[in-house]
Structure formats: C-alpha cells, structure tokens
Amino acid sequence: MSTDRDVAAAKVTRRVFNALVAVACGSLGVGAFRVLRPSGGSALADDTVHYLRIGSGDVGGVYFRVGGILANVFSDPGYNTDCSESGLCGVPGMIAISQATSGSVQNMQLLENGAIEAALGQADVAYWAFRGEELYADAPHEHIRGVANLYSEAVHIAVPADSAITSIPDLRAKRVIVGAEGSGSLIGADMIFDAFGLSFSEIKPIYENLSRGVGLLRSGEADALFAITGAPAPSLQPLAHDPGFRLLPIDDERARNVMTIAPFFTRVRITRDQYVGIGDTPTLAVGAQLFVHSDVDEAIVFALTRALWHPSNRQVLNNGHQLGQRIMLATALDGMAVPLHPGAQRYYESVLRPDVIGPDDGGGARDQAPDEPLDDANIE
C-alpha cells in the first residue's frame, strides 16, 4: 500500500468537505456508504471516496467528541495527504464521521451487524461482546477487532469526605451506587467487590448512573458511589468542592486478582492534581478503545492506524479535547482483550518490538513500546 502516490486531484474545499460529511451523516443506511470490505487488492488503489462511520456516544458526551477528533485525523477526501512532519496524514479518499449512539453497549451491536465500520467502546464491554458473556450471554460478537487503546477510564469508589468508610470491606451493609442496570460499571463493581470478599447481597445496591448517583451521594441518600470514568470526571468535580469526597484505594494484591480473571483491567492511579483535596489513589481502569469490523479491508485499517499515530497528527489529538493528550502510542495495546485487526497488527509489528504485540487470539500489550515511557500525563 502506498499513501504517497501521485494523484492528480484538485483540493477539496472546506465547503465541499462539509457538504460530503452532511450527506454521510444524513444517510444511516448501510447501502449509502462504500462498504470497506476486502476487494481482492488494495482498497486504496483507486480514487473512490470511502466512508467510515465511527459509532461514538451521546452528542453531549466525551465519546462523541473523541470520535470527532478521530474523524478529523482519518479524513482526506481529496487525496491531498502530505504525511510529512508539518502536514496532516489522513487516509487517501476517506471521509470519516462520528456517529451519535447510546455508547459502548450499542456500539458493539452496531459493529457486529455491520451498521457501522468502526466504534469506540470500553475494553470490558468489547471483551464480553466478543466472548458472548455477561451483557451478551450466548451471543458472541465474532466480528469485533481491535485497533488501539486510546485512554484509560479509572475505577472511582467515592465516599463523602467525612465518612467513616476507609476501605472497600467497610461498604458492607452500606448504600452503594453500583451503576445503571445493564451497564459495564455494574459488572465491574461486582468483580472488584468480589476480590475483597464482598458480594452485592452484603451491601444495599443502588442502580443509578453517574450523574444521578452524584446527586444521591451529595444529598446523603447514598453512602458510596462506584463509577468507571475518565479522570478527572466532570460529574464529580462539583462534589469535590462541596461537600468534598474521598476515593477508596485498590491494593496491589486485589488488583492482581482482578486482572487475572479480567484481562481488560489495567493498573493506574488517580493523581492528586485531578480532584481538589484528594491524594494519589491506586486503582484499576479499563481502556476506551477503537474497534473495527473484521471485514474492513486490511489496507484501510493499516492506513487508519498509521494516521492515528503519525507525528503530523499529534496536534489534532492534543487540541481536540484534553483526553486527546492521553492518546499515546506507548499505551496503544494496553488492556486490548479482543484480537487485533490484521491491518492494525501489521502496523504495530512495523513499529514495536515483537513481544509487545498480543497473541492472535486476543491478549494486549505485554510491555511498553521502547523509548516511549509513560509519564504522569498518561496515568489516570
């Protein structure tokens, strides 16, 4: 595949580009798009415009914003890709859009059905979908393939600042917000509490989402809140200021136990600068990751992965959203618990050590990429 080919094509103006995206956004049927399926040769070998729908999340949410950033990175409808250090490096002939959805759970279903070509989602939800477990019991989603881990969403176990609760076992007999029915957070809470010898039957579970849960904790109608979200979480910021909260730690032994049975969890810390009055807290996290349908052409996925990590696109990631600054090649395979797409696999094999690449049946990174150490900006 060559992305530096000479193409005699006029530049596409911003007005034309916006018009093309508007058409794409308004056409939700599969037939309205050039399907990115194997073509017997390179999918980039002609001047056809390809559409990539990225299932993201609610229009007002972070996933939708991040999906828009990725769409900007991938799009190059005019075959004007420069791919130099100073020029953007998209995928030739590509128009990508962030398509609003209800989030990870729906995204896995849309991806499996071929209604979208790519999707954002939590690593745990993708893992369960691929294996046909938990939310997807007896219905494995066999077409989900990984492209990249983007950033971590940390486990927050919050209690009021003046609470006598200091550890997870102290939650016994307490009112604990564990997540909405059918959510990934709910299943994560069950796994983590179990590592501490605590079952849902021993607490008073409250099945509410993060926004509602914060209100209940603030009003004294709950004793603790469990949530999996990016840190700092906007929903928790008001609580940090008034009346204040603390975060319960997850120790190394319990963290290892959880990661042994749930490979999508990674070890992170919530740092002291992320919430007012809260010190460094060791915890677990799941990745917000990018996935594609298994039938998307290998050349296309190689080009998408290359564009994501090309140095010339760094500023697009950094400036689009604060979480974009955490999208790093050094953590591209962290917690990846579904098989990589062959196109992504080929890209990583070209830039990373062989021992960093996970096995074909699913595992993620075993070590960090050479010469790209993590710093505090990349640890939640």
N, C-alpha and C positions, 0 to 999 in steps of 0.2 A: 504494500500500500504506500502511496506517495501523497503527502499533503502539501508538497511544494511544487506541484505541477503547474505548468503554464496554461492558464485558462484565459482565453480572450473574451472576457465578460465585463460589461460596464458595471461600475459601482452601483449598488442598490442604495437608494437614498433612504433616510430615516422615515420619510412619509410612506414609501413603498414597503419598507420593512414592517412598520406599524400596521399597514393595511393587511399584509400577509398574516401577521400574528392575529389580527382581529378575525380573519377568516378561520384560522385554525382554532381559536378559542370558541368560536360560534358553532363549530361543527364537531359534535361529540361522538358521532357515529364512526365506527372503525373504517368504513368504506371511504370516508372523506380524506383519509391520510394515505400517503405512500407507505405501505407496510414495510418495516425494516426487517425483512426476512432474508435468509440465505438466497443468493442469486446465481450461484454457480461460479462467481468470480468476485471481484471487489465491488462492494456496494457503492464505492465512491468513484467508480470508473466512468461515470457519465455526468452530465450536467443536471440531472434530475434533482429537484428540491425534495429533501426528506424532512418529515415532521416527527418530532419527538415530544410526546406528551408525558410530562413528569407529574404523576399523582403526588400531591403535597399535603395540604391540610386546609383548615378554615381560612378564609380570606384575611381575617384579622390576626392569624396566628404566625408563629415563628416558621413553621414548616413551609407555609406559602411564600414567605419572604426568602427563605433559603432556596426554595425551588426556583424563584425568580432569578436569584444570583446565578444558580447553575445554568439556567436557560440562557442568560447573557454570556456565560463562558462558552457554552456549546454552539451557539448560533453563529452561522456565517453563510447566509443565503446567497451572497454574491460571489462566492469563491474568491474572496479577497484576503484570505488568511495570510498573514505575514509570518507568524511564528518566529520572529526574531525577539530579542530581549525587549525591544521597545514597541512591538506591535502585538495586537491581540492574536490569539491562536485558537480559533474555533474549529468546527468540523465542516469541511467544504460542502456547501449545498444544504446545510442544516438550519431548520427553524425549530427551536425548542420553546415550549411554553410550560409554565407552572399551572397545572390544572387543579382547581379547588376541589377538595374532598373532605370527608369527615376525619381523616387521619390514617394512622398505621393499619388498623384492622381492616378498614375498607380498601386501602391501597393494595394489600396483599391479594384480596379477592379480585380487584380490577386487573391487577397484573397477571394473575393466573388465567383469567378469562380472555386476555388479550385486548381488553378495552383501553389500556394504556401500554406504552412501551417501557416506561421507567417509573420508579416510585421511591419516595422517601419513606422510611419506617424505622421503628425501634428494632434493634437486633433480636430482642427476645420474641417479639411478635413474629418476625420473619422466621426465626428458628422453629417456633411452634407451627407456623403455617406450612413450612417445608416438610416437617416430620409428621404432620397430621395429629398434633397433640393440643391439649388444653382448649383454647378457643376454636380450634379447627379439628377437633377429635374425629378420627376416622375419615378425614377428607384432606389428605396431603396435597399441598400445592407444589407440584413437581417442577414447575417452570420458573420458579424464583431463582435468580442467580445474583451474586454479589458483585458490586463494582468497587465500592470504597466505604470505609468508615469515615464519617465526617467530623463529628464531635461527640463528646460524652454528655449523657443526661444522668445526673447523680441521684442516688437514693437520699432523700431527705426524710428524717424522722424527727419532727419538730414537737417541742413541748413548750408551754409558757415559761418565761424567764424565772418566775417564782415557784415553779412546780417542784415537788419533792422527787419527781421521777428523774433518775440519773442514768439508767441503763434499760435496754430492751426488756429484760426479765421483769423490770418494775411495771411494765404495762399490763401485767396480769390483773384482771378484773376492772381495767380502766376502759373508758370510752375512746376508741381509736378509729379515726377516719382512715380507711384502708383503700379507697379508690372506688370508682363507679362500677356497678355490676357489668361484667363482660370486659373490663379493662385489663391492660397489661400490668398496670400498677397493682391491681388486686392480687394477681397471681404472684407477682414479685414479692409482695408483702407476706404472702403465705409461705414462700420459700425461705425468706430471710428469717422470719419469726421461728420457723421450724428449726433452723440451725441453732437457735437459742433455747430450744426445747419448749417453745411457746406455740400453742395452737389457737385458731380462731375461736374455738369453744371456750377458751380460758380468758378471752377478752370480750368487750362489748363492741363488736364491729359496727361502724357507721359507713354505709355505702354511698359516698358522695365524691364528686370530682374535686379538683384542687381549689377552684375558685370558691365553691360553696363551702368546702372544708375549712378554708382560711377564716371565713366568716363565723363558722361554728366554734373554731378554736378561740377566736378573738372574743366571742361573746360568752365564753365559759361553758358552752354546751357540749364540748368535747375536751378530752384530756391530752390527746396527742394526734398528730397527723402524719401519715405516710404518703409520700409522693415521689415519683421519678420524673425529674425535670431538669432542664439546663440550669446551671448556677452562674450568676445569681438569678433566681426566678422572680420576674416582675410581680407575680401574685403574692410573694412572701415579703416583699420589701416594706409595704405598709405595716405588716405585723412586726417586722424587725424594729421599727421606730416606735410603735405604740400597740401593745404594751411591752413588746420585746419577746424573743423566744430563744431557746437553746436547741442544739442539734445533738441527738444521741449517736455515739460512735459505733462503728462495727469493727471489732478487733480482728487481728490477723488470722487467728485460728478459725473463727467463724466465717470470715471472708473466704478462706481457702476451702472450707467445707461447701460453701455455696457455689464457688466457681468450679468445683469438681463435678457437681451434678448439673450445673447450668453454665456451659462454656461461653455464653454471650455476656456474662458479667465480667467486668474488669475492675481492678483496684485503683481507686483515686482518692483524693482528699478535697474537701471543700475548704478553700483557703480563707484566712481571716479577713481579707480585704473585700470579700464578696457580700457580707452582711454586717450591718452595724452591731457591734458588741459580741460577735461570735468568733471564737478562735478556730485554728485549724482543726478539722474534723475528718478522721479517716472513715471512708465509707466505700460503697460499691457503685458502679454505674453501668448503664447499657448504652451502646452506641446509637446515635442517629445515623443511619446508613443509606446509601444509594444502591438500588437494585434495578435490574432489567429483566425482561422476559428472556428465557433461554433461547428463543428463536431469533432474537435480534442478531443481525449479521456480525460476525466476528470482527470484520474490518471496521464497522461502525463503532463497536464497543471499544476497540483498541484506540480509535481516534477520540472517543469521548474521554477515556481515561487519560490519554496523553494531554488533552486540552485542560482537564481538571488540574493536572499537576504541572502544567507548563509555566515556567517563571514569568512569562509575559502576562499571565492572567492573575498573578498574585494580588495586584491592586484591586481587581474586580472583587475578589473574595474579601479582602481586608476592608474595603469601603462600603460593601453592600449591607452588612449587618455586623454587630460586634461578635456574633458567633462565627462569622466567616473567618475571623482571625485565628480561630482554633482548627480550621480545616487544614491539616498538615500531612504531608507525605509520610512523615515519621510514624504516624498513627493510622495509616490508611488501611491496615489489616487487623487492627485491634478488635477483638471480640467478634470477628466475622465468623459466624457459625453456620452459614449455608455455603454451598460451593461457589467459587468464583466463576464468572462467565469466562470462557476461553479467551476472549479478546482482552479482558482485564488481566487475566493470568499471564498472557503473553507480554503485556506491558510491564507488569511488576517483575517478571523474570528478566526483563531487559535492563532494569534499573536497581533491583535489590538483590541481596545475597540469596542463594537458593534456600537456605534454612529459614528465611523469613516467610517464604510462601507456604501457605497451608496445604494440606493434602487435598486431592481431588474430591474427596467425599465431604469436605466442609470446613475443617479447622481453620483458625485465623492465624495471625502473626505469632511467631514464637519468640521474637526478639525485635528490637528497634532497628530501623534502617541505619546503615553505617553513616557516621558523620552528621547525623541529624538528631541530636539529643533532645529530649523533651525539656521544656522549662516551665516555670510556674504559669505562664500564659496558656499552656495547653493542658493543665491539670485542673479538674473541677473540684 
